[in-house]
C-alpha cells in the first residue's frame, strides 16, 4: 500500500474515533466550551497521530505479558491487501488501482474546494449589496434578502423587515456571542476538514457537531442574559425554514430540536468533567492501532481485506457460529442434531449438537465468487447460513455475518425450532445472547473457548426459557385474542399473538396519560381487529419487549371536514382576550396538528405568535375527536401554511 493511502486510512480512523467518542460520551454534557476545545483539538490532532510511531516505546517496556496485551489491539499494518488474494493479480495492477483511488480522492477534494470558494463568493456578494449601519467594534449589516440572520468574522447580517424590535434584540445578542468568541474560525476549520475528508462520513459528523455545539454556546449565553427561554425558543421556531447562508454561523441552524432539548436540560454536575480525561486512553488506543505489527504472527490478524471495484471491503477474519437448539413446544434440548453450515448454497461443513443442544464452530471469512452488478442490484454475500439437516423441523436456523469494527458482532443464537408440519403453535422463536460481552470478559485460552461459550449460554438461558414458555402457554390457551392488549399471567400480548411487554416493566399510556391495560381495551372496544400505526407507538427496550406503549383514540391530524358541519360550530375568539390557560383545560390543534403529551408534539404557543383562534364545537369538534364537545383551533402561521386547514372562510 502506498504511504499516502496508508496515511489517509489512518486519518479516517482517527476522525472516526474522535467523532464516536464525542457522540457517545460528550454530546449530552452541558460543558459546551470544553466540547468546543475537544472537537477542535482532537480533529486537528487526527492529522498528526498517524505520523507518531510508538514501536520503540513498546519494545522498551515490553515483556511476554505486555506483548500479548498490545497484540490484542489490531493494527492498521494488519489491514493490508497483502494478507488477501487481490483480484488485481499483479503488483503493477495493484499500483494502478491505488493511483486511481488517489485521483478520485483528489478530484473530490477539488470539487469541495470549489464549493467552499463559491460560498465565499456568495458571501462577498451579500456584503456588497448589504447596508452597513454600524462600524463600531462589530459591523452590523442590513440585508434586503429573505435570509436567516447570521454572522461571519466580525460582522452580523440580518433583514430588519423580517423581525420585530424584541426579536432583533435576542438575534443580535446571539450573533454577538458568535463574533466575540470567534466562532467563525471553528466553522472555517470544519469546512476545511470536509474538503480534505469529503469521503469520510465521520468528518461530516464532526463538522455538524462543531456547528451544533457553537449554537449551544450562543444559546446558553443568551439565556444567561435574562432572556425568557420560551420566547427565545419560539423565535427559533419562527425563523425555521428561512433560507440560510451555509458557511456562516446561522441563527436557525438545522438541529433545532436538539438545541431546544439542550436549553431545557439540567446543568451537568462538574464531576462529569472527568469524562474528558477518557480522551487520553482514546489517544493511546489510536497510537497502538497505528503501530507496526509487533505480534509477528500474521495468521492472528483479526481482519481480512477483500477488494471490490477498486475499494477495500474489510471484515472480521473469523465467524463464530455457536448457540443452543431447543424444541419449540417443550423447550427441551435437541441433541445430536446434524447442522449444515453453507456458503453460497454449498455445504462447507456439518456439525452436531451435543446433549444440551449446543453447537459451536469457528470458520474463516470467505470471499464470494459472485460479482457486483449495481444496475441489477446483485451483490455477493459474505454470510454463512446454518440449517437443520433432517426431517421434522423447519430447516432454517440463522445467518452469521462478518462485520468490520465489531469483531464479535451480534449474538450467539438460542433457537426454539418448530416442526415442519402445520401446527397452530408452529412458530420458530429466536433469541440472541450478546456475543461481544462474552469476548470482552473472556480471559481463557482458545482451547477452552468452546466450553466457555457453552457455559455462558447456559447461564443466560433460564430467562429465555421462561419467556418462551409464557409465549407457548398463551398460544395454547388463547386461540383468538379479542383485545388490543391481552394480559396473560404477567405478559402483554397483542391481537397478532406477539408478546409486547410485561406488567410492571412496560409503561402503558392512553392519549398521553398512564392507563391500565383494561382502560385501553375499553377505549378500543369498537375498533377494527388490528390498530393502525398512527394509533399505537411502541418504544422498544429489547427485542420483542417494549418499555413503553402509547395508544391514541384520536387522530393527530385529519383532512378538512365537510363544509356542512362548519356552519354554526365555529366561534372566533379575539386574541387580545384569549387566555392561554384554556389550552390546558381543553384539547387544541396548533397549525393543524393535535397537541398531546407522549405522542406527536406538545407545544404551547406564545400569545404574541398567535394569528387566529377559533373554538370548534358540536359536530365539528366530534369530527376531530368523538369524545370532545369543544376543541380549540390555534394558528400561528399564514393560512396557506396551516396543515389540512378547514375552509373557515365560509363561517367568517
C-alpha positions as CSV (number, residue, x, y, z in Angstrom):
1,X,0.0,0.0,0.0
2,X,1.3,3.5,-0.9
3,X,2.3,5.7,2.1
4,X,-0.3,8.3,1.0
5,X,-3.2,5.8,1.1
6,X,-1.9,4.3,4.3
7,X,-1.9,7.8,5.9
8,X,-5.5,8.5,4.6
9,X,-6.8,5.3,6.1
10,X,-5.2,6.2,9.5
11,X,-6.5,9.7,9.3
12,X,-10.0,8.3,8.6
13,X,-9.8,6.0,11.6
14,X,-8.6,8.9,13.8
15,X,-11.6,11.0,12.8
16,X,-13.9,8.1,13.4
17,X,-12.6,7.6,16.9
18,X,-12.8,11.4,17.6
19,X,-16.4,11.5,16.3
20,X,-17.7,8.4,18.1
21,X,-16.1,9.4,21.4
22,X,-17.9,12.7,21.2
23,X,-21.2,11.2,20.2
24,X,-21.2,8.5,22.9
25,X,-19.7,10.4,25.9
26,X,-19.7,14.2,25.4
27,X,-22.6,15.3,23.2
28,X,-25.2,15.3,26.0
29,X,-23.0,17.2,28.5
30,X,-23.6,20.9,29.1
31,X,-19.8,21.6,29.1
32,X,-20.1,23.4,25.8
33,X,-16.8,25.2,25.9
34,X,-15.0,22.0,26.9
35,X,-16.7,20.2,24.0
36,X,-15.5,23.0,21.7
37,X,-11.9,22.5,22.7
38,X,-12.2,18.7,22.3
39,X,-13.7,18.9,18.8
40,X,-11.1,21.4,17.6
41,X,-8.0,19.9,19.2
42,X,-8.7,16.2,18.5
43,X,-9.9,16.7,15.0
44,X,-6.6,18.7,14.3
45,X,-4.6,16.1,16.2
46,X,-6.1,13.4,14.0
47,X,-3.8,14.7,11.2
48,X,-0.7,14.3,13.3
49,X,-1.4,11.0,15.1
50,X,-0.7,8.8,12.0
51,X,2.9,10.1,12.0
52,X,3.6,9.0,15.6
53,X,5.3,5.7,15.9
54,X,5.3,4.1,19.4
55,X,7.0,0.9,18.4
56,X,10.3,1.9,20.0
57,X,8.4,2.7,23.3
58,X,6.6,-0.6,23.2
59,X,9.8,-2.6,22.6
60,X,11.4,-0.8,25.5
61,X,8.7,-1.7,28.0
62,X,7.6,-5.0,26.5
63,X,7.8,-8.4,28.2
64,X,5.8,-11.5,27.5
65,X,2.5,-10.4,29.1
66,X,2.5,-6.9,27.8
67,X,3.4,-8.0,24.3
68,X,0.3,-10.2,24.4
69,X,-1.8,-7.3,25.6
70,X,-0.5,-5.0,22.9
71,X,-1.0,-7.7,20.3
72,X,-4.7,-7.9,21.2
73,X,-5.2,-4.5,19.7
74,X,-5.4,-4.8,15.9
75,X,-3.1,-2.6,13.8
76,X,-3.5,-0.8,10.5
77,X,-0.5,-2.7,9.3
78,X,-2.6,-5.9,9.5
79,X,-5.3,-4.4,7.3
80,X,-3.3,-4.6,4.1
81,X,-4.0,-6.1,0.7
82,X,-1.0,-8.4,1.1
83,X,-3.0,-10.6,3.5
84,X,-5.6,-11.4,0.9
85,X,-5.9,-12.6,-2.6
86,X,-6.3,-9.5,-4.7
87,X,-8.3,-9.6,-7.9
88,X,-5.8,-7.3,-9.5
89,X,-3.3,-10.2,-9.8
90,X,0.0,-8.3,-10.2
91,X,1.8,-5.6,-8.2
92,X,1.6,-3.3,-11.2
93,X,-2.2,-3.7,-11.4
94,X,-2.4,-3.1,-7.7
95,X,-0.4,0.1,-8.0
96,X,-2.7,1.3,-10.8
97,X,-5.8,0.7,-8.7
98,X,-4.3,2.7,-5.8
99,X,-3.4,5.5,-8.1
100,X,-7.0,5.7,-9.4
101,X,-8.2,5.8,-5.8
102,X,-5.9,8.8,-5.0
103,X,-7.0,10.5,-8.2
104,X,-10.7,10.2,-7.3
105,X,-10.0,11.5,-3.8
106,X,-8.1,14.5,-5.2
107,X,-10.9,15.3,-7.6
108,X,-13.4,15.1,-4.8
109,X,-11.4,17.5,-2.7
110,X,-11.1,19.8,-5.6
111,X,-14.8,19.9,-6.1
112,X,-15.3,20.5,-2.4
113,X,-12.8,23.4,-2.5
114,X,-14.7,24.9,-5.4
115,X,-17.9,24.6,-3.4
116,X,-16.2,26.4,-0.5
117,X,-15.0,29.2,-2.7
118,X,-18.5,29.5,-4.2
119,X,-19.9,30.1,-0.7
120,X,-17.2,32.7,-0.1
121,X,-18.1,34.4,-3.4
122,X,-21.8,34.4,-2.3
123,X,-20.8,35.9,1.0
124,X,-18.9,38.7,-0.8
125,X,-22.0,39.4,-2.9
126,X,-24.1,39.7,0.2
127,X,-21.6,42.2,1.7
128,X,-21.5,44.3,-1.4
129,X,-25.3,44.6,-1.5
130,X,-25.9,45.0,2.2
131,X,-26.3,48.3,4.0
132,X,-23.7,49.0,6.7
133,X,-25.4,50.5,9.7
134,X,-22.7,50.3,12.4
135,X,-18.9,50.3,12.1
136,X,-18.0,50.1,15.8
137,X,-16.3,47.2,17.3
138,X,-18.6,44.9,15.4
139,X,-20.0,45.7,12.0
140,X,-23.8,45.3,11.5
141,X,-25.3,45.0,8.1
142,X,-28.9,45.2,6.9
143,X,-29.8,42.7,4.2
144,X,-32.8,43.1,1.9
145,X,-32.9,39.4,1.1
146,X,-35.2,36.8,2.6
147,X,-32.5,35.2,4.7
148,X,-31.9,33.9,8.2
149,X,-29.7,36.1,10.5
150,X,-26.1,35.1,10.5
151,X,-22.6,36.3,11.5
152,X,-19.3,35.9,9.8
153,X,-15.9,37.2,11.1
154,X,-16.7,40.4,12.9
155,X,-19.9,41.1,11.1
156,X,-23.6,40.5,11.7
157,X,-26.2,40.3,8.9
158,X,-30.0,40.3,9.2
159,X,-33.1,41.6,7.4
160,X,-34.8,44.1,9.8
161,X,-38.1,43.9,7.9
162,X,-38.4,40.2,8.9
163,X,-38.2,40.7,12.7
164,X,-39.6,42.9,15.4
165,X,-37.6,45.0,17.8
166,X,-37.8,42.5,20.6
167,X,-36.8,39.7,18.3
168,X,-33.8,41.7,16.9
169,X,-32.5,42.2,20.4
170,X,-32.2,38.4,21.0
171,X,-30.9,37.8,17.5
172,X,-28.2,40.4,17.7
173,X,-27.2,39.1,21.2
174,X,-27.0,35.6,19.8
175,X,-24.8,36.6,16.9
176,X,-22.7,38.9,19.0
177,X,-21.6,35.9,21.1
178,X,-20.6,34.1,17.9
179,X,-18.5,37.1,16.9
180,X,-16.9,37.8,20.3
181,X,-15.8,34.1,20.8
182,X,-14.5,33.9,17.2
183,X,-16.7,31.0,16.2
184,X,-16.1,31.7,12.5
185,X,-12.6,30.1,12.9
186,X,-14.3,26.9,14.1
187,X,-16.7,27.0,11.1
188,X,-13.9,27.5,8.6
189,X,-11.9,24.7,10.2
190,X,-15.0,22.4,9.9
191,X,-15.3,23.2,6.2
192,X,-11.6,22.6,5.6
193,X,-12.0,19.3,7.4
194,X,-14.7,18.2,4.9
195,X,-12.8,19.5,1.9
196,X,-9.9,17.2,2.8
197,X,-12.0,14.3,4.0
198,X,-15.2,14.6,1.9
199,X,-15.4,10.8,1.5
200,X,-15.4,10.2,5.3
201,X,-18.8,10.3,7.0
202,X,-17.2,10.9,10.4
203,X,-15.6,14.1,9.1
204,X,-19.1,15.4,8.3
205,X,-20.3,14.3,11.7
206,X,-17.5,16.3,13.3
207,X,-18.5,19.3,11.1
208,X,-22.1,19.0,12.2
209,X,-21.0,18.6,15.9
210,X,-18.8,21.7,15.8
211,X,-21.5,23.9,14.3
212,X,-24.2,22.4,16.6
213,X,-22.0,23.0,19.7
214,X,-21.4,26.6,18.7
215,X,-25.1,27.1,18.7
216,X,-25.3,25.5,22.2
217,X,-22.7,28.0,23.4
218,X,-24.6,31.0,21.9
219,X,-28.0,29.8,23.2
220,X,-26.6,29.2,26.7
221,X,-25.0,32.7,26.8
222,X,-28.3,34.3,25.5
223,X,-30.4,32.6,28.2
224,X,-27.9,33.8,30.9
225,X,-28.7,37.4,29.9
226,X,-32.2,37.1,31.4
227,X,-33.9,36.2,28.1
228,X,-37.2,34.4,28.5
229,X,-36.5,30.8,27.4
230,X,-40.0,30.2,25.9
231,X,-39.9,33.4,23.8
232,X,-36.4,32.6,22.6
233,X,-37.4,29.1,21.6
234,X,-40.4,30.3,19.7
235,X,-38.2,32.8,18.0
236,X,-36.1,29.9,16.8
237,X,-39.2,28.1,15.6
238,X,-40.3,31.2,13.7
239,X,-37.2,31.5,11.6
240,X,-37.0,27.8,10.9
241,X,-37.2,27.1,7.2
242,X,-35.9,30.6,6.2
243,X,-33.1,30.4,3.6
244,X,-29.7,30.4,5.2
245,X,-26.1,31.2,4.3
246,X,-24.2,27.9,4.7
247,X,-20.7,28.9,5.5
248,X,-21.6,31.2,8.4
249,X,-22.9,30.9,12.0
250,X,-26.6,30.7,11.4
251,X,-29.3,31.7,13.8
252,X,-31.6,28.9,12.6
253,X,-29.1,26.1,12.5
254,X,-31.0,22.9,11.5
255,X,-30.6,20.9,14.7
256,X,-33.5,23.0,16.2
257,X,-35.0,20.1,18.2
258,X,-31.6,19.3,19.8
259,X,-31.0,23.0,20.7
260,X,-34.3,23.2,22.5
261,X,-33.6,20.0,24.3
262,X,-30.2,21.2,25.5
263,X,-31.7,24.6,26.5
264,X,-34.1,22.8,28.8
265,X,-31.6,20.3,30.1
266,X,-30.3,20.5,33.6
267,X,-26.7,21.5,34.1
268,X,-24.3,18.6,34.1
269,X,-22.6,18.2,37.5
270,X,-19.0,19.3,37.4
271,X,-18.0,15.8,38.5
272,X,-18.6,14.6,34.9
273,X,-15.7,16.8,33.7
274,X,-13.8,13.6,34.3
275,X,-15.3,12.3,31.0
276,X,-12.8,14.4,29.1
277,X,-9.9,12.5,30.8
278,X,-11.0,9.4,28.9
279,X,-10.0,11.1,25.7
280,X,-6.4,10.3,26.7
281,X,-6.9,6.5,26.6
282,X,-8.6,7.0,23.3
283,X,-5.4,8.6,22.0
284,X,-3.3,5.7,23.4
285,X,-5.6,3.2,21.6
286,X,-5.1,5.1,18.3
287,X,-1.4,5.0,18.7
288,X,-1.5,1.3,19.3
289,X,-3.8,0.8,16.4
290,X,-1.3,2.7,14.1
291,X,1.8,0.8,15.4
292,X,3.7,-1.7,13.2
293,X,2.7,-5.2,13.9
294,X,4.7,-6.5,16.9
295,X,2.9,-9.8,17.1
296,X,5.0,-11.2,14.2
297,X,2.2,-13.7,13.6
298,X,0.2,-12.7,10.6
299,X,-2.1,-15.6,10.9
300,X,-3.5,-14.0,14.1
301,X,-4.7,-10.9,12.2
302,X,-8.3,-10.3,13.3
303,X,-9.4,-8.7,10.0
304,X,-9.3,-9.6,6.3
305,X,-9.5,-7.3,3.3
306,X,-11.2,-8.0,0.0
307,X,-11.0,-5.7,-2.9
308,X,-14.3,-4.8,-4.7
309,X,-14.5,-2.4,-7.6
310,X,-11.2,-0.8,-6.6
311,X,-12.0,-0.3,-2.9
312,X,-11.4,-2.4,0.2
313,X,-14.1,-4.3,1.9
314,X,-13.0,-5.1,5.5
315,X,-14.4,-7.9,7.6
316,X,-13.6,-9.8,10.7
317,X,-11.3,-12.8,9.9
318,X,-13.3,-15.5,11.7
319,X,-17.0,-16.1,12.2
320,X,-18.1,-17.7,15.5
321,X,-21.1,-19.9,14.9
322,X,-22.4,-21.0,18.2
323,X,-25.8,-21.4,20.0
324,X,-28.4,-23.6,21.5
325,X,-31.1,-25.6,19.6
326,X,-34.2,-26.3,21.5
327,X,-37.6,-27.9,20.8
328,X,-40.2,-25.3,20.1
329,X,-43.1,-26.6,22.2
330,X,-41.3,-28.1,25.1
331,X,-38.1,-26.1,25.3
332,X,-36.1,-29.3,25.7
333,X,-32.6,-29.6,24.0
334,X,-32.4,-31.1,20.5
335,X,-29.5,-33.5,20.9
336,X,-27.3,-35.0,18.2
337,X,-28.9,-32.9,15.5
338,X,-26.9,-32.6,12.3
339,X,-26.5,-28.9,11.2
340,X,-25.2,-27.8,7.8
341,X,-23.1,-24.7,7.5
342,X,-23.4,-23.4,4.0
343,X,-21.7,-20.7,1.9
344,X,-23.3,-19.6,-1.4
345,X,-25.8,-22.5,-1.1
346,X,-22.9,-25.0,-0.8
347,X,-22.4,-27.0,2.3
348,X,-18.9,-26.4,3.7
349,X,-19.2,-28.3,7.0
350,X,-21.7,-30.4,9.0
351,X,-21.7,-30.2,12.8
352,X,-23.9,-31.8,15.5
353,X,-25.5,-30.6,18.7
354,X,-24.5,-32.1,22.0
355,X,-26.8,-33.4,24.7
356,X,-27.7,-29.9,25.7
357,X,-28.5,-28.8,22.2
358,X,-25.2,-26.8,22.0
359,X,-23.3,-26.3,18.8
360,X,-20.0,-24.4,18.1
361,X,-17.8,-23.8,15.1
362,X,-15.3,-21.1,14.1
363,X,-14.8,-20.6,10.3
364,X,-12.8,-18.1,8.3
365,X,-14.5,-15.4,6.3
366,X,-14.8,-16.5,2.6
367,X,-14.8,-14.3,-0.4
368,X,-17.9,-14.9,-2.6
369,X,-17.4,-15.8,-6.2
370,X,-20.4,-13.7,-7.5
371,X,-19.8,-10.3,-9.0
372,X,-21.4,-7.0,-8.1
373,X,-23.9,-5.6,-10.6
374,X,-25.3,-2.3,-9.3
375,X,-27.8,-2.0,-12.2
376,X,-29.4,-5.3,-11.4
377,X,-28.9,-4.9,-7.7
378,X,-26.9,-8.0,-7.4
379,X,-24.4,-8.1,-4.5
380,X,-22.4,-11.1,-3.4
381,X,-23.0,-12.3,0.2
382,X,-20.3,-13.0,2.8
383,X,-22.8,-14.7,5.1
384,X,-22.7,-18.3,6.4
385,X,-26.1,-19.9,6.8
386,X,-26.9,-22.6,9.4
387,X,-29.7,-25.1,8.6
388,X,-31.1,-28.3,10.0
389,X,-30.1,-31.5,8.2
390,X,-33.0,-33.8,8.6
391,X,-36.8,-34.2,8.6
392,X,-39.4,-33.0,11.0
393,X,-38.3,-29.4,11.7
394,X,-38.0,-26.1,10.0
395,X,-34.7,-26.2,8.1
396,X,-33.6,-22.6,8.6
397,X,-31.9,-21.6,11.8
398,X,-29.8,-18.4,11.4
399,X,-27.3,-16.5,9.4
400,X,-23.9,-15.4,10.6
401,X,-22.5,-12.1,9.1
402,X,-18.9,-10.7,9.3
403,X,-18.9,-7.0,10.3
404,X,-16.0,-4.6,10.4
405,X,-15.2,-2.7,13.6
406,X,-17.4,-5.2,15.5
407,X,-15.2,-8.3,15.7
408,X,-17.7,-10.3,17.7
409,X,-20.9,-8.5,16.5
410,X,-24.4,-9.8,17.2
411,X,-25.3,-12.7,19.4
412,X,-25.0,-16.4,20.0
413,X,-28.2,-18.0,18.8
414,X,-30.8,-19.5,21.1
415,X,-33.4,-21.1,18.7
416,X,-36.6,-22.8,19.6
417,X,-37.2,-24.9,16.4
418,X,-40.7,-25.6,15.2
419,X,-41.9,-28.8,13.4
420,X,-42.3,-28.6,9.6
421,X,-45.9,-29.9,10.0
422,X,-48.6,-27.3,10.0
423,X,-49.3,-26.5,13.6
424,X,-51.1,-23.7,15.5
425,X,-48.0,-23.4,17.7
426,X,-45.6,-23.8,14.7
427,X,-43.5,-20.6,15.2
428,X,-39.7,-20.5,15.3
429,X,-38.6,-18.4,18.3
430,X,-35.1,-16.9,18.1
431,X,-33.1,-15.1,20.7
432,X,-29.6,-13.6,20.7
433,X,-27.2,-13.8,23.7
434,X,-24.7,-10.9,23.5
435,X,-21.6,-12.2,21.8
436,X,-19.5,-9.1,22.5
437,X,-20.0,-9.3,26.2
438,X,-18.5,-12.8,26.2
439,X,-15.4,-11.9,24.3
440,X,-14.7,-8.8,26.2
441,X,-14.7,-10.6,29.5
442,X,-13.3,-14.0,28.4
443,X,-9.7,-14.4,29.6
444,X,-9.2,-18.1,28.9
445,X,-7.3,-19.8,26.1
446,X,-8.5,-20.7,22.6
447,X,-8.6,-24.4,23.6
448,X,-11.1,-23.6,26.4
449,X,-13.3,-21.2,24.3
450,X,-15.8,-23.8,23.1
451,X,-16.6,-24.9,26.7
452,X,-16.7,-21.3,28.0
453,X,-19.2,-20.2,25.3
454,X,-21.5,-23.1,26.3
455,X,-21.3,-22.2,30.0
456,X,-22.0,-18.6,29.1
457,X,-25.1,-19.6,27.0
458,X,-26.5,-21.9,29.7
459,X,-26.1,-19.2,32.3
460,X,-28.2,-16.8,30.1
461,X,-30.8,-19.5,29.2
462,X,-33.3,-19.5,32.2
463,X,-34.9,-16.1,31.5
464,X,-35.2,-17.0,27.8
465,X,-36.9,-20.3,28.6
466,X,-39.3,-18.6,31.0
467,X,-40.2,-16.0,28.3
468,X,-40.6,-18.7,25.6
469,X,-42.8,-20.8,27.9
470,X,-45.0,-17.8,28.5
471,X,-45.5,-17.4,24.8
472,X,-46.2,-21.1,24.3
473,X,-48.7,-21.2,27.1
474,X,-50.5,-18.1,25.6
475,X,-50.7,-19.7,22.2
476,X,-52.0,-22.9,23.6
477,X,-54.7,-21.3,25.8
478,X,-55.8,-18.2,23.9
479,X,-56.7,-19.2,20.4
480,X,-58.4,-15.9,19.3
481,X,-57.2,-12.9,21.2
482,X,-60.1,-10.4,21.4
483,X,-58.5,-7.3,23.0
484,X,-55.9,-4.8,21.9
485,X,-53.9,-5.8,24.9
486,X,-54.3,-9.4,26.1
487,X,-52.9,-9.8,29.6
488,X,-51.7,-13.4,30.2
489,X,-50.0,-14.1,33.5
490,X,-47.5,-11.2,33.7
491,X,-47.2,-10.6,30.0
492,X,-49.0,-8.3,27.5
493,X,-49.9,-9.8,24.1
494,X,-51.4,-8.1,21.0
495,X,-54.0,-9.4,18.7
496,X,-51.3,-11.0,16.5
497,X,-50.3,-13.1,19.5
498,X,-47.0,-11.4,19.8
499,X,-45.5,-10.6,23.2
500,X,-45.2,-6.8,23.7
501,X,-44.1,-6.4,27.3
502,X,-44.6,-7.3,30.9
503,X,-46.7,-5.9,33.7
504,X,-44.6,-3.6,35.9
505,X,-41.9,-3.4,33.2
506,X,-43.8,-1.9,30.3
507,X,-45.5,1.5,30.8
508,X,-48.9,1.9,29.1
509,X,-50.2,5.3,28.0
510,X,-53.7,6.3,26.7
511,X,-53.9,9.7,25.0
512,X,-50.7,10.7,26.7
513,X,-51.7,9.6,30.2
514,X,-50.8,6.5,32.2
515,X,-53.5,3.8,31.9
516,X,-54.2,0.2,32.7
517,X,-54.5,-2.4,30.0
518,X,-58.2,-2.7,30.7
519,X,-58.7,1.0,30.2
520,X,-57.0,0.8,26.9
521,X,-59.1,-2.2,25.9
522,X,-62.3,-0.3,26.8
523,X,-61.2,2.7,24.8
524,X,-60.7,0.5,21.7
525,X,-63.6,-1.9,22.2
526,X,-65.3,-0.9,18.9
527,X,-62.1,-0.6,16.8
528,X,-61.1,-3.0,13.9
529,X,-59.1,-6.1,14.5
530,X,-55.7,-4.5,14.3
531,X,-54.8,-0.9,15.2
532,X,-53.1,1.2,12.5
533,X,-49.6,2.6,13.2
534,X,-50.9,6.1,14.0
535,X,-52.9,4.6,16.9
536,X,-50.1,2.8,18.7
537,X,-46.5,3.7,19.2
538,X,-44.0,1.3,20.7
539,X,-40.8,2.2,22.4
540,X,-38.7,-1.0,22.4
541,X,-36.5,-1.9,25.4
542,X,-35.1,-5.1,23.8
543,X,-36.1,-7.5,21.1
544,X,-39.7,-8.4,21.5
545,X,-40.3,-6.3,24.6
546,X,-41.4,-2.6,24.9
547,X,-40.5,-0.3,27.7
548,X,-43.4,2.0,26.7
549,X,-46.5,1.6,24.5
550,X,-48.6,4.7,23.7
551,X,-52.2,4.4,22.4
552,X,-54.2,7.3,20.9
553,X,-58.0,7.3,20.5
554,X,-57.9,10.4,18.3
555,X,-56.1,11.4,15.1
556,X,-53.1,13.7,15.4
557,X,-54.3,15.4,12.2
558,X,-57.3,14.9,9.9
559,X,-58.3,16.1,6.4
560,X,-60.5,19.1,6.3
561,X,-64.1,18.4,7.4
562,X,-67.1,18.7,5.1
563,X,-68.4,22.3,4.7
564,X,-71.8,21.2,6.1
565,X,-70.6,20.7,9.6
566,X,-68.7,24.0,9.8
567,X,-71.8,26.3,9.9
568,X,-72.8,27.2,13.5
569,X,-69.9,25.2,15.0
570,X,-67.1,27.7,14.7
571,X,-66.7,30.5,17.2
572,X,-63.9,33.1,16.5
573,X,-62.2,34.5,19.6
574,X,-60.5,37.9,20.0
575,X,-56.8,37.1,20.5
576,X,-56.4,40.0,22.9
577,X,-59.0,38.5,25.2
578,X,-57.8,34.9,24.8
579,X,-56.3,33.2,27.9
580,X,-53.6,30.6,27.1
581,X,-54.6,28.7,30.2
582,X,-57.7,27.5,28.4
583,X,-55.4,25.3,26.2
584,X,-54.5,23.3,29.3
585,X,-58.2,22.6,30.1
586,X,-59.5,21.8,26.6
587,X,-57.8,19.8,23.7
588,X,-56.3,22.0,20.9
589,X,-54.8,21.9,17.5
590,X,-51.8,24.1,16.7
591,X,-51.4,24.9,13.0
592,X,-53.3,21.7,12.0
593,X,-51.7,19.2,14.5
594,X,-53.2,17.9,17.7
595,X,-51.0,18.7,20.7
596,X,-50.7,15.9,23.2
597,X,-48.0,14.5,25.5
598,X,-46.3,11.2,24.9
599,X,-47.3,11.1,21.2
600,X,-46.8,13.7,18.5
601,X,-45.9,17.2,19.6
602,X,-46.8,19.1,22.8
603,X,-46.2,22.7,22.0
604,X,-47.8,25.7,23.9
605,X,-47.7,28.7,21.6
606,X,-46.7,32.2,22.8
607,X,-49.6,34.6,22.7
608,X,-47.7,37.1,20.6
609,X,-47.3,34.5,17.9
610,X,-51.0,33.6,17.6
611,X,-52.6,34.9,14.5
612,X,-56.1,33.4,14.8
613,X,-58.1,31.4,17.4
614,X,-61.3,29.6,16.9
615,X,-63.4,27.3,19.1
616,X,-64.8,24.2,17.3
617,X,-68.0,22.9,18.9
618,X,-70.6,20.2,18.5
619,X,-70.4,18.1,15.3
620,X,-67.2,19.8,14.2
621,X,-65.4,19.1,17.5
622,X,-66.6,15.4,17.4
623,X,-65.2,15.2,13.8
624,X,-61.7,15.7,15.2
625,X,-62.3,13.7,18.4
626,X,-65.5,11.8,19.1
627,X,-65.1,12.3,22.9
628,X,-65.0,16.1,22.7
629,X,-67.7,18.7,22.5
630,X,-65.2,21.5,22.3
631,X,-61.7,21.8,20.7
632,X,-59.5,24.9,20.2
633,X,-58.1,25.6,16.8
634,X,-55.0,27.9,17.1
635,X,-53.0,29.2,14.1
636,X,-49.6,30.9,14.3
637,X,-48.8,30.6,10.5
638,X,-50.3,32.1,7.4
639,X,-53.5,30.4,6.3
640,X,-51.9,28.7,3.4
641,X,-49.2,27.1,5.7
642,X,-51.6,25.6,8.2
643,X,-51.8,21.8,7.6
644,X,-55.2,20.5,6.4
645,X,-56.9,23.8,7.3
646,X,-60.7,23.7,7.1
647,X,-62.4,26.2,4.8
648,X,-63.1,28.6,7.6
649,X,-63.8,31.5,5.2
650,X,-67.3,30.0,4.9
651,X,-68.1,30.9,8.5
652,X,-66.4,34.4,8.9
